[in-house]
Amino acid sequence: WRTRVWIPDQQEVWKAAEITKDYKEGQTVLHLRLEDETTVEYPVGSGRNPLPFLRNPDILVGENDLTALSYLHEPAVLHNLRVRFLESNNIYTYCGIVLVAINPYEQLQIYGEEVIRAYSGQNMGDMDPHIFAVAEEAYKQMARDERNQSIIVSGESGAGKTVSAKYAMRFFATVGGSASDTNVEEKVLASSPIMEAIGNAKTTRNDNSSRFGKYIQISFSRQYNIIGANMRTYLLEKSRVVFQAEDERNYHIFYQLCASSTLAEFKDLGLTSAEDFTYTSLGENIFIEGVNDAADFIKTREAFTLLGVKESSQMSIFKVIASILHLGNVEICPDQDGESCHVSRTDVHLKHFCQLLGVELQQMEHWLCHRKLVMTSETYVKNMSAKQALNTRDALAKHIYARMFEWIVEHVNKALHTSAKQHSFIGVLDIYGFETFEINSFEQFCINYANEKLQQQFNSHVFKLEQEEYMKEQIPWTLIDFYDNQPCIDLIEARLGVLDLLDEECKVRQKRIYLTRDFKRKVNHRCKESLWLMRVIAQCNLFLANCYIMILFGVNVIYSGVHKHFYNLIIQHDVSALGDDGCMKNFSDCSYLQCCFPEAV
């Protein structure tokens, strides 16, 4: 019997091998044979590769709990997951209290009500790993221990977090159905298609990627029936409203509405195909294979109705969405001096925008191309260049969409609110996964920062607290050396971290809408004080033009366009000016818009 090991491989990540000759300490070569009978002399020792990882015995491969493996390291984990997924068609595997899920990218028939009933009342290890087993464990502990519970659904973009969160909520709605005829569990589930329509989009990794973070707190009575729920949202990706990378889409609701534009009730919206609008065609692919946007729109409207959103309010929402599409098609024409611009008075899309939102055409035309500067004792109106006006137009579109999003979330929460006393709750957190794209902006920076905090929480529960418990009980245990990301978090959030320096730069240099030399110099200085980043600085220039590199999740992520953060803060002044001078005063005529923009009334 020969010792079996894993060695790194560029293509397969890890390759299985066995040692053919005894190894003695101090030798610089391991003699190996791969599974295809190829022999390899694998260099080891000082300045070379470390000794390879040992393989688990075959009898343990395919275990449904990773903690049952003799050797728990990266190649062992990946191989076990691979065997379970490819050979046994199991997408779920336990790792202690953690459920590891692999996205199969297809619909599986393992989430029906009969499966929910099968897992209800069972202990976590009694049946095959499943999201329902985790949900049942949370429900059982809430009832048995009378302690509130939370389920964190984490993973990188495209891992299937939103679907997992949805199935967990379906489990609670089934086993904890309301005792009355309020149908509150149906309302909880009805919030999903609405939030997916306004907050999800196609990305290069996922056809239904959540572009916001969501925490749903499901309230239970003393009898552990659902009595209500509340939703909190985080970090809506507003930039997607005005920009999509190649082969990506804007939020689903835009395409759903365009696909239904031929309906009689939408005649006055002035919509056509999504291909005809800038904000929905930047990704150059308006369709998703296997998705019918018109059919999904019917489900979205049914969900609105179930949650008590009146037809008039629904139509107001659709008017706002249509107005954003028209705003994106408004053409800003530069003047000859290059310092000013104008909008054609015959611009059809500007007319549609003003008619849909009830704002004055002349005022809108004027303030899209001018900005107001308020000094201590005087007010100035200044021309904007075409580029500045386009940025202002896009900022306004993002601002309107964000306000609409907030209004819908608020209304969903009103529909899910209960006057009954909450005895306990279970929270389900579905938040962005770690992201690194070709273009990573300030939004990706915030998303990855949030994931670093989640990773720290995971480390604390899975490693620190568990190992402290073993030591407290005096159980023999070899401490696991795990990656501690606290230095990375400190670099971002501690005093004089990146966020502090960004805030300072925004206050001091409000008129400079690009990443300044001072900011680069300060962050460079801050990074050099961090031993954690010394190897990064040694390997590459930390800053490349208007970009900077930071290690997140062990990966170098290049962030560009952080200067947009400055501009997006400054642009709020220009957006507010649209209300100050009358072009949005007519918002008071529309109760829905009055709720979205109370400061403009």
Buried (B, 14 or more C-beta within 10 A) or exposed (E): EEBBBBBBEEEEEBBBBBBEEEBEEEEEBBBBBBEEEEEBEBEBBEEEEEEBBBBBEEEBBBBBBBEEBEBBBEBBBEBBBBBBBEEEEBBBBBBEEBBBBBBEEEEEEBBEEEBBEEBBEBEBEEBBBBBBBBBBBBBBBBBEEEEBBEBBBBBBBBBBBBBBBBBBBBBBBBBBBBEEEBEBBBBBBBBBBBBBBBBBBBBBBBBBBBBBBBBBBBBBBEEBBBBBBBBEBBBBBBBBBBBBBEEBBBBBBBBBBBBBBEEEEBEEBBBEEBEEBBBBBBBEBBBBEEBEBBEBBEBBBEBBEBBEBEEEBBBBBBBBBBBBBBBBBBBBEBEEEEEBBBBEEEBEBBBBBBBBBBBBBEBBBBBBBBBBEEEEEEEEEEBBBBEBBBBBBBBBBBBBBBBBBBBBBEBBBEBBEBEBEBBBBBBBBBBBBBBBBEEBBBBBBBBBBBBBBBBBEBBEBBBEEBBEEEEEEEEEEEEEEEEBBEEBBEBBBBEBBBBBBBEBBBEEBEEBBBBBEBBBEBBBEBBEEBEBBEEBBEEEEBBEEBBBBBBBBEEEBBBBBBBBBBBBBBBEBBBBBBBBBBBBBBBBEBEBBEBBBEEBB
